[in-house]
Amino acid sequence: MSKQQNMIRAARVYLRVSTDEQDLARQEAIVAGARAAGFYVATVYREKASGARPDRPELLRMVDDLQPGEVVIAEKIDRISRLPLPEAELLVATIRGKGARLAVPGIVDLSDLVADSSGVSRIVLEAVQDMLLRVALQTARDDYETRRERQRGGIEIAKRAGRYTGRKPDLAHHRRIVALREAGMSIARTAELAGCSIAQVKRVTALHRAKYAPIDGVADSETASASAR
């Protein structure tokens, strides 16, 4: 048995859905599959955020945690990224820069062949691998843009028909933000823990305080101080 075969293969599994209405449970089978394939699963990162966001807390934590030789496993490439191609390639380059590689269904992994090759063969294999990855990343972005365009079209049709009532607020997410703020978390820390932007934390907090403000509309000094944090 070779030295490479004796080495423990470590993986970090990234599970992502876009909204609270979607469920991470379907992707959980990936963890069992990784272990069945012989991987030691170092950490499982679970996130509810759009793949078009570059500031996903769990994604950034995973990239920061990566060690040389580890493998990033996800259900599909669009779980990792729906970013514009330059940003998606930068993300992948960062993962590779940590000495890790991607293992995603639908992406042909030529890493072992590249490692065993040299000269022109190695250059060709690396070029093919990069081309396949670029196509997958661009396809994920194109799918995102197509969905967004259809959504915009549907909204316009609904508006013309007088049926559009606006996007329903994610009340569970809002309650989590409010609970974190009321527990004394700063705006930045709340955004990190809730997996959203600082702007959204400020907006949700302001709406909550406006809803439950005193009748005379005058907030006490303690509330005003907390709003500034």
N, C-alpha and C positions, 0 to 999 in steps of 0.2 A: 504494500500500500504506500502511495506517495506521501510526501510531507504535506502537500496541499490537501489531500484527502483526509489526513489526520487532524487538520486544523478545524476548530469549531467555527461554523458559519453563523455569524451574528446578524440579526435583522432588526430593523425598526419598522413597525407597521403604522401607516398613516391612514386613518379612516375619516372621511369628510362627507357631510351633506350640506346643502345650502341653507335650509331653513329648519325650524323646529317641527314643521309638519312632516318632514322626511325623517326616516328612521335609520340609525346606524346599525341596527341589529342585523340587517341583511349582509352587511360587510364583515360582521364579526367572524364569519366562517373563514375569512382570509387568515385570521390568526391561527386557527386550528390547521388550516392547510399549510401554512408556513412551518409549523412545528412538525407536521407529518412529512414534510419535504426535508426534514433534518436541520432546520434552522433553530438556533437559540434566539427566542424573541426577547430582545433587551427591554424594549418599551413599546407600548401601544399608545398612539396619539389619536385622540378622538376630538373632532372639531365640527361645529356647525357654523359655517361661514361660506361665503361665495368664493369659488375658485378664481374669480377675477380680482380678488383682493390680494395684494402682495404682503399685507401686514397681519396675516393670520397668526395669532399667538402660538398655537400648537405647532404649526408648520415651522415657525422661526425657532421654537424650542427644539424641535426635532433636528433641524439643521445644525443648531448649536451643539447638540448632544453627540452628533455623528463622530465615529472613530474610524480610522483607516481600516479598510477591509470589510466594513459593514455593508449591508444591503438594505435599501429602502424599498418596502413592499407596499403597493396600493392596489385597489381594485381595478382602476383604469387610469390612464394618464391624465384624464380630466379631473380626477380626484386630487392630483398634485397641482395641476395648473390649468386655468382657462385665461391666463394672462396674454397680452399681446406678445408676439413671437420674441422680440428682443428681451423683454422682461422674463419670459419663460426660459429662454436660453441662459440668461444670467443666473436664474434659480438653479437650473441643472448644472451649470458650471460651478456654482458654489457647492453643490452636493458633491460633485466630482472632485472639487478642490479639497474637500475633507478626506479624500481617499475612499469614498463610498461610491456605490453604483445603484442604478435603478433596476428593479425587477417588477415589471408591470405587464400583465397579460396584453397581448397584441403588439408588444414591442419586442422585436427580435433582439436577443441579447448575445452579442458576439464577443463578449469580454474574454471568455476562456480561449476562443480562437485567436483573438488579438494577442493575448499573453503568450501563446505558443508560437507566434509568428514573428517574422523580422523582415527588414528590407521593404521591398515593394508590396509584398503580401500584407504586411502589417498596415502600411499606409492605406491600401485599398479597403481593408476590413474596417479600419477606423473611419474612413470616409463614408462607407456604406452605413455603419452604425449611426453616425451623425446625421446622415440624410434621412434615415428611417425615423429618428427621434424628432427631427425638425418637422417632418410630415405629420407625425402624431400630435405634436404640440400645436401646429397650425390648424389641424383639423379640430382639436379641442376648442381653440379660440373661435374658429369659424362657426362651430355649433353654438357656442355661447352667443355670438353676434346674431345668428339666425333666430335663436329663441327670443332675444331682446327685440329684434325687428318685428317678429310676429306678435309679441306682447304689446309693442307700441301700436301696431296696426289694429289689434283687438280693442285697445283702449280708445283709439280714435273712432272706431265704428260704434263702440258703446256710448261714447260722448255724443255723437251725432244722433243716436237713437234715444238719448236722454236716460240711458240705463247705467251710466258709469257713476259709481259711488266712491271711487278712490280705493287705494290699497288698505286692507284691514290691518290695524296695528297688531303687532305680535305681543299680546298682553302678557304672556308668560315671560318673555324676554324682558319686557318693561318692568315687571314685578321683581325680576332678579336684579336689575340695575338699581331699582329703588331700595331693595333690601341691602345691597352692598353699600350703597351710599349711607343709609341709615345706620349701618353697622360701623360707620366711621372710615370707610375706605375712601381714598382720594379719587379724584376723577380719573387720573391716569391708571391707577391700580384697578378701579372698577372696569374700565374699558378692557384692560388686559384679562381680567377674570371672566368677564361677560362675553369676550370675543367680539367686541364691536369697536367703533371709533370713539374718540374723545368727544367729537361733536354730537354723536348720538346720546352719550351719557349726559351731556349738558342739556340737550333738548328734552330728554325724558325726565330728568330731574326737575327742570323748570316747569314742565307741564304738571308734574305731580304736585309740586309746591303751590302752583297756581290753583290747582283743584282744591287743595286742602288749606289754603291760606285763610287767615282770619277774615271776618266779614268786612272789616274796615280796610283790608288790603295792605295793612302795615305789618311787615315781617319784623320779628324781634331781632336784636343784634346778633344773637347766636346763630339764627338761621341764615342771616346775611353773611356772616363769617364763614359758615359751612359751604355756602354756595360758591364762594371764591376759591375753595381749595381744589 
